[in-house]
Amino acid sequence: MSSSSSFSPFKDQRAVALLLAATLTTMANAAISPALPGLEARFADHPQAALLTRFLVPAPSVAVVLIAGWSGVLADRVGKRILLLGGVILFAIAGSLGTVLDSLEAILASRLALGVAVALIMTAQTALIGDYFQDEARSRLLGLQISARNIGGLVSITLAGFLALLSPMHVFAIHGLALLILPLLWTAIREPKPAETPTAIPGATVDTAPAPDGLGLGLWSMAALQMLTVICFFTMPTQVPFFVASHGVTNTAVIGGVMGALTLAGALAATRYATLKPRYGHTGLFTIGFGLMGSGMLTLALAPNLGVIFVGATLVGLGFATVSPNFNEIALKSAPANRRGRAAGVMTTSVFLGQIVSPLLTLPLVQATGYRGTFITLATVLLICAAVALVRHSLRKPIANRI
């Protein structure tokens, strides 16, 4: 065990390897976002070009929803290390295929294969954090996990914005960067033994009581709330590029910059999770995070120019990164050690199910009410969530204590 003052994630090869793996998960969906208008124009003759190009972003989510639950079972039975390594290799291959494919259907198929890789990576990576670390060390890693995802998204979206200036097909090559982290994963990650004690904080209470069988109600409630949150958040990569274009801005680098502001804000906010959680608790952070997301959506709805759009995107990114670590921490606490892979699979499924549902709900909403009406609707939902969390926080009945 190591103390809170001495534990440094960046001096632990396991932590560094797992955080690098986390950078891939946002890359899978958001990297092609700046190229969406270009892809739609390239395949303009396709009768379903508008829908299919937007669906390319959440397409990996379909495979994740189908695979993540089974990958959780495999992680518990076969091992998390082999799932993580196999997922990274598949990620690089399937993700890069889009550079040489010449039809929307073929690209869509490659994106589905990419989703299988993401399911393996996310499930194994989150479960390994639960296996290797506990207490404050785990909180730090879960916060940094969100930061890593946002940094991965920031780098990939920024690169994609410039690559899309050359050709919208070039953005798919970004996924090949996954091969760079494979050597570290191979050497640093070892399958945890059943009796292995995770890294903790000295003096912290470790629960050694026999774990219950199955998955608790707390996990399922967190999965449902996380799905709702992702439905709202995923409007950003799927609709905001077109929203920015509606303001007369068609430069893909600028569109990438808006998405970059979103992810950078999230990366910075998530690093403070381990510091803020002891002060505000889970419900307090839900109040703050949902409040920021709702305020950001309102800002987008009322945005008169590009500068205000950047502000709105930043607020949404700050809020999403504030609530996101809560979901996995509560889920990992609610699951017994021998079901941790399954718990990670459930939470992974909820994220990507939300990504699938998001464009199916928001595209008709945009067509019916416009971008302003869509953002106002989402802001209302998020601010209601913030109000409910505030009531629970004021009653001093944190969600974590109900698990």
JOUR-V828804 format. One record per residue. RES is the residue in one small letter. PHI is phi in degrees with one decimal (* if undefined). OMEGA is omega in degrees with one decimal (none if undefined). BURIAL is I if it has 24 or more other C-alpha atoms within 12 Angstrom, else O. Layout:
RES,PHI,OMEGA,BURIAL ; RES,PHI,OMEGA,BURIAL
This chain:
m,*,177.9,O ; s,-128.6,-175.1,O ; s,-79.9,179.9,O ; s,-62.1,-179.1,O ; s,-80.6,-176.0,O ; s,-94.1,-178.4,O ; f,-69.9,177.6,I ; s,-127.9,-178.7,I ; p,-55.6,-174.6,I ; f,-82.5,172.5,O ; k,-103.8,179.1,O ; d,-105.8,-176.5,O ; q,-59.5,178.5,O ; r,-63.6,-179.3,I ; a,-63.2,-180.0,I ; v,-60.7,-179.4,I ; a,-62.6,-178.9,I ; l,-68.4,178.1,I ; l,-69.1,175.8,I ; l,-64.5,176.4,I ; a,-63.1,179.9,I ; a,-64.9,-179.3,I ; t,-63.8,-176.0,I ; l,-75.4,-168.3,I ; t,-68.0,177.0,I ; t,-75.4,177.6,I ; m,-55.0,-174.9,I ; a,-58.5,-176.2,I ; n,-97.7,-167.9,I ; a,-84.1,-173.4,I ; a,-59.2,-177.0,I ; i,-87.6,-175.2,I ; s,-55.1,-179.6,I ; p,-63.9,-177.6,I ; a,-91.5,-175.3,I ; l,-57.9,178.0,I ; p,-59.1,178.6,I ; g,-66.7,177.6,I ; l,-66.0,178.3,I ; e,-63.2,179.0,I ; a,-68.4,-179.2,O ; r,-63.2,-178.4,O ; f,-108.2,-175.4,I ; a,-60.6,-179.1,O ; d,-76.0,179.6,O ; h,-74.4,-175.8,O ; p,-64.0,-179.7,O ; q,-111.5,-174.9,O ; a,-59.2,-177.4,I ; a,-60.8,-178.5,I ; l,-73.4,-174.7,I ; l,-67.6,178.7,I ; t,-65.7,176.1,I ; r,-68.0,-177.5,I ; f,-77.3,176.0,I ; l,-61.8,179.9,I ; v,-66.1,179.9,I ; p,-88.4,-177.6,I ; a,-53.8,177.4,I ; p,-57.9,-179.1,I ; s,-63.6,178.8,I ; v,-60.4,179.4,I ; a,-65.6,179.8,I ; v,-61.9,-179.7,I ; v,-60.2,-179.3,I ; l,-75.7,-170.5,I ; i,-103.2,-169.1,I ; a,-57.8,179.1,I ; g,-60.6,178.2,I ; w,-69.0,178.4,I ; s,-66.9,174.9,I ; g,-64.5,177.0,I ; v,-63.8,178.8,I ; l,-62.8,179.4,I ; a,-60.3,179.8,I ; d,-72.5,-174.5,I ; r,-96.6,-174.4,O ; v,-94.7,-178.9,O ; g,133.6,-175.9,I ; k,-83.5,-177.8,I ; r,-61.9,-176.7,I ; i,-65.7,176.5,I ; l,-65.9,-178.5,I ; l,-65.9,-179.5,I ; l,-64.5,178.6,I ; g,-63.0,179.3,I ; g,-63.9,-179.4,I ; v,-66.3,178.6,I ; i,-63.4,179.0,I ; l,-63.2,179.0,I ; f,-57.0,-177.3,I ; a,-64.4,-176.7,I ; i,-72.1,-176.0,I ; a,-65.7,-178.1,I ; g,-65.3,-176.7,I ; s,-82.4,-175.8,I ; l,-59.9,-177.7,I ; g,-58.3,-179.3,I ; t,-66.9,-175.2,I ; v,-115.3,-178.8,O ; l,-89.5,-172.4,O ; d,-121.6,175.9,O ; s,-144.3,179.0,I ; l,-62.3,-179.2,I ; e,-64.7,179.6,O ; a,-66.7,177.6,O ; i,-63.1,178.6,I ; l,-60.7,178.7,I ; a,-63.2,178.6,I ; s,-66.4,177.8,I ; r,-69.1,176.0,I ; l,-67.1,176.3,I ; a,-63.4,175.9,I ; l,-60.5,178.7,I ; g,-62.8,175.6,I ; v,-59.7,179.0,I ; a,-61.6,-179.5,I ; v,-63.2,178.3,I ; a,-59.5,179.5,I ; l,-65.0,-177.3,I ; i,-65.6,-175.0,I ; m,-64.5,-178.7,I ; t,-63.8,-178.3,I ; a,-66.6,-176.2,I ; q,-65.8,179.1,I ; t,-66.5,179.6,I ; a,-63.9,179.2,I ; l,-67.2,173.8,I ; i,-60.5,177.4,I ; g,-65.1,-179.9,I ; d,-74.0,-173.7,I ; y,-82.0,-169.9,I ; f,-132.8,175.8,I ; q,-148.4,177.9,I ; d,55.3,-174.6,I ; e,-65.1,177.6,I ; a,-61.0,178.2,I ; r,-66.3,178.8,I ; s,-59.0,178.7,I ; r,-61.0,-177.9,I ; l,-66.2,-179.8,I ; l,-68.1,174.6,I ; g,-66.8,178.9,I ; l,-66.5,176.3,I ; q,-59.9,178.1,I ; i,-65.6,176.8,I ; s,-60.7,-179.8,I ; a,-62.4,177.8,I ; r,-61.5,-179.4,I ; n,-69.8,177.3,I ; i,-64.4,176.0,I ; g,-59.6,177.2,I ; g,-65.7,-179.7,I ; l,-61.4,-178.6,I ; v,-63.4,-176.2,I ; s,-69.0,179.4,I ; i,-67.0,178.7,I ; t,-63.4,176.9,I ; l,-61.0,-178.7,I ; a,-63.4,179.4,I ; g,-59.1,179.5,I ; f,-80.4,177.9,I ; l,-63.6,-179.2,I ; a,-66.7,175.4,I ; l,-65.3,178.2,I ; l,-81.5,177.6,O ; s,-166.9,178.0,I ; p,-63.2,-179.4,I ; m,-75.8,-176.9,I ; h,-68.1,-174.5,I ; v,-63.9,-177.7,I ; f,-67.2,-178.7,I ; a,-64.5,-178.7,I ; i,-57.7,-176.8,I ; h,-63.3,178.3,I ; g,-65.0,177.5,I ; l,-60.9,-179.4,I ; a,-58.9,-178.4,I ; l,-64.5,-178.5,I ; l,-66.5,-177.1,O ; i,-94.0,-175.8,I ; l,-60.7,179.8,I ; p,-59.7,179.5,O ; l,-66.6,177.7,I ; l,-60.1,-178.1,I ; w,-62.6,-175.6,I ; t,-87.1,-172.4,O ; a,-89.1,-173.4,I ; i,-92.2,174.7,I ; r,-124.2,179.7,I ; e,-65.3,179.8,I ; p,-63.5,175.1,I ; k,-79.6,-178.1,O ; p,-54.6,-175.7,O ; a,-94.9,-176.9,O ; e,-66.6,179.7,O ; t,-92.3,-179.4,O ; p,-71.4,177.6,I ; t,-63.8,-176.7,I ; a,-138.7,177.6,I ; i,-102.9,-179.6,I ; p,-56.3,-179.5,O ; g,89.2,178.6,O ; a,-73.5,179.7,O ; t,-79.9,178.4,O ; v,-108.6,-178.5,O ; d,-78.4,-179.0,O ; t,-106.0,179.1,O ; a,-68.7,178.4,O ; p,-57.3,-177.5,O ; a,-78.3,176.8,O ; p,-70.5,176.4,O ; d,-83.3,174.1,O ; g,84.7,-178.3,O ; l,-117.4,-172.1,I ; g,-84.7,179.5,I ; l,-62.2,-179.8,O ; g,-58.6,179.8,I ; l,-65.2,-178.3,I ; w,-66.7,178.3,I ; s,-67.7,176.4,I ; m,-66.3,178.5,I ; a,-62.3,-179.8,I ; a,-66.6,-180.0,I ; l,-66.9,178.1,I ; q,-63.7,179.1,I ; m,-61.8,178.4,I ; l,-60.2,-180.0,I ; t,-62.3,-179.3,I ; v,-67.6,176.7,I ; i,-55.6,179.4,I ; c,-68.4,-175.0,I ; f,-65.7,-172.7,I ; f,-72.8,169.6,I ; t,-62.0,-176.8,I ; m,-62.9,-179.1,I ; p,-72.4,-176.0,I ; t,-91.8,-175.9,I ; q,-116.5,-175.1,I ; v,-62.3,175.8,I ; p,-56.2,178.5,I ; f,-75.5,176.2,I ; f,-63.6,177.3,I ; v,-63.1,178.6,I ; a,-62.0,178.9,I ; s,-67.6,175.4,O ; h,-90.4,177.0,O ; g,88.3,-179.7,O ; v,-103.8,-177.9,I ; t,-115.7,178.9,I ; n,-66.0,-175.8,I ; t,-66.8,177.6,I ; a,-66.5,177.3,I ; v,-68.5,176.6,I ; i,-59.8,175.8,I ; g,-62.3,178.4,I ; g,-65.8,176.6,I ; v,-62.3,178.3,I ; m,-67.1,176.6,I ; g,-65.8,176.7,I ; a,-61.4,177.5,I ; l,-59.1,-174.9,I ; t,-75.7,178.1,I ; l,-64.8,177.4,I ; a,-59.3,178.4,I ; g,-64.6,-179.9,I ; a,-61.6,-179.9,I ; l,-70.9,-177.3,I ; a,-65.1,-175.2,I ; a,-67.2,178.6,I ; t,-67.1,-177.9,I ; r,-94.1,-174.3,I ; y,-58.6,-176.8,I ; a,-64.2,178.3,I ; t,-80.1,-175.4,O ; l,-80.0,-174.5,I ; k,-60.8,178.0,I ; p,-61.7,-177.7,O ; r,-82.6,-173.3,O ; y,-106.2,-177.4,I ; g,74.1,-177.7,I ; h,-63.9,-177.3,I ; t,-68.8,176.5,I ; g,-63.2,178.5,I ; l,-70.0,174.1,I ; f,-62.3,179.1,I ; t,-60.5,-178.9,I ; i,-64.6,-175.5,I ; g,-65.2,179.1,I ; f,-66.1,177.1,I ; g,-63.1,178.0,I ; l,-65.9,179.1,I ; m,-62.3,178.8,I ; g,-62.8,178.0,I ; s,-64.2,178.4,I ; g,-64.4,178.5,I ; m,-64.0,177.0,I ; l,-63.6,178.0,I ; t,-61.1,177.2,I ; l,-63.1,-178.9,I ; a,-61.4,-175.6,I ; l,-100.3,-172.9,O ; a,-62.8,178.3,I ; p,-89.0,-176.1,O ; n,-154.3,-175.3,O ; l,-64.4,-179.2,I ; g,-59.8,179.5,O ; v,-70.3,175.6,O ; i,-61.6,176.6,I ; f,-60.1,179.1,I ; v,-62.6,179.6,I ; g,-60.5,179.0,I ; a,-62.5,179.1,I ; t,-63.7,179.2,I ; l,-62.9,178.5,I ; v,-62.8,178.6,I ; g,-63.4,177.4,I ; l,-61.1,-177.9,I ; g,-66.7,-178.3,I ; f,-63.6,179.3,I ; a,-70.2,178.0,I ; t,-75.1,-177.7,I ; v,-86.7,-171.2,I ; s,-60.1,179.6,I ; p,-62.6,178.2,I ; n,-55.8,-174.8,I ; f,-60.0,-177.2,I ; n,-70.2,180.0,I ; e,-65.5,179.0,I ; i,-63.4,-179.9,I ; a,-64.2,-179.2,I ; l,-66.1,177.5,I ; k,-68.9,-175.1,I ; s,-81.3,-174.5,I ; a,-101.3,172.8,I ; p,-65.9,-175.0,I ; a,-57.5,-177.3,I ; n,-79.9,176.0,I ; r,-122.6,-174.2,I ; r,-65.7,176.4,I ; g,-63.0,178.3,I ; r,-64.7,178.5,I ; a,-61.3,177.8,I ; a,-62.7,177.5,I ; g,-64.6,178.3,I ; v,-62.5,-178.7,I ; m,-67.9,175.9,I ; t,-63.0,178.5,I ; t,-59.7,-177.2,I ; s,-64.5,178.2,I ; v,-61.1,-172.5,I ; f,-82.1,171.6,I ; l,-65.1,175.1,I ; g,-62.2,179.1,I ; q,-68.5,176.9,I ; i,-68.0,-175.0,I ; v,-68.9,-173.5,I ; s,-53.1,-179.6,I ; p,-68.2,178.3,I ; l,-67.2,177.4,I ; l,-89.4,-171.0,I ; t,-80.1,178.9,I ; l,-62.7,174.7,I ; p,-62.0,179.3,O ; l,-66.4,176.8,O ; v,-62.8,-179.7,I ; q,-65.7,-177.2,O ; a,-87.0,-172.3,O ; t,-120.2,-175.8,O ; g,82.2,-178.9,O ; y,-66.1,-178.5,I ; r,-62.4,179.5,I ; g,-63.7,179.0,O ; t,-63.9,-178.6,I ; f,-66.2,177.3,I ; i,-66.0,178.2,I ; t,-61.0,-179.7,I ; l,-65.7,177.9,I ; a,-61.2,179.1,I ; t,-61.4,179.2,I ; v,-60.6,-176.7,I ; l,-67.8,179.5,I ; l,-70.8,172.8,I ; i,-64.5,176.6,O ; c,-59.7,178.7,I ; a,-63.4,-179.9,I ; a,-65.2,178.4,I ; v,-62.9,178.8,I ; a,-63.2,179.1,I ; l,-64.2,178.0,I ; v,-61.1,-179.8,O ; r,-64.7,178.7,I ; h,-66.5,-179.5,I ; s,-67.4,176.5,O ; l,-82.3,178.4,O ; r,57.4,175.3,O ; k,-125.4,-177.6,O ; p,-58.3,179.5,I ; i,-57.4,-176.3,I ; a,-61.2,-178.4,I ; n,-78.5,-179.6,O ; r,-95.5,-178.1,O ; i,-88.2,none,O
